[in-house]
Amino acid sequence: MICSKCKQPILTKKPLTANMSKVLKWITTYINENKGISPSFDEIKDGVGFNNKSEVSRYILSLKERGHLTKEDYKPRTIQLL
């Protein structure tokens, strides 16, 4: 099935690890508190307490693959919750 809004495949949501849940909850809170604007990788890194942006990238990719969010490649602040 394809999302009519973003034209990407809709994936079945799979269970999350504790850290994935922590990242997703932080992103959700940020978006809700900032009128729909998604956080930057630096903001996620600092907010969740990671040491570098590669950790953020890895978790964003995992959440995307598990069907919890989308993000356009090479574009900042394009995280959207599903």
N, C-alpha and C positions, 0 to 999 in steps of 0.2 A: 504494500500500500504506500502511496506517495502523499506527502503533506502538500495540501493545496497552496499554503502560504509560502513555504520555503523551497518547494519542489525537490525535497530530499526524501529518501525512503524512511518510513516510520518503522522504528525497530521496537521489538518487544522489550519491555523493561525487565532487567535481571536484578537479582539481589546485589546489594552494595556491601563493601567492607566498611569497617568503622571509620577509617580515614576518608573514604569516598563519601560517606554520609556527612561527615564533618565539613568537607569542602562544598558539597551540594547545599547543605543548610546555610553555610556562610554566604554563598553566592545568592541564594534565594532571599535571605535577609537583606543583603546589599541592594539587590534589584528592587525589592519592595520599599526600602527606605530612600531610594534615589530615583523615584518616579520612572522606573523602567529602564534606567541606564545600567548597562552591565559593567562589572568591575574590570580593571586592567589586570594583567598577570602580576604586576608588582603589588597591586592592592590585595589580591588574593594571597600572594606569598606572605605579605606582612600580616594580613588579617588572620590567616590560619596558622602562621608560625613556621612556615617552611624556610629552608636555608637558601634556596635558589629557584629561579623561574622554571627550570627543567622539571622540577617536581610538580609544579602547577601544570605544566604542559602534559605530563604523563597522566595526571588525574583528570584533566579536562578531556583528554582523548578517551580514557576509560569510561567516563560518564557519557560521552558522546556515543561510544560503541554500545553501551548498555541501554541507550535510548532515553536518557534523562535530560539531555540538552543538545543543542546544536551550536556550532560555531563556524563562521566562515574562515577558511584558511587565509593567513597572511593579512587579515584585517583586524584592527583593534576594536575592542568593546562590542563584539558581535555575538556574545553568548546569549542564547535564548533558552528558557526552560520549556520543557515539553510536558 
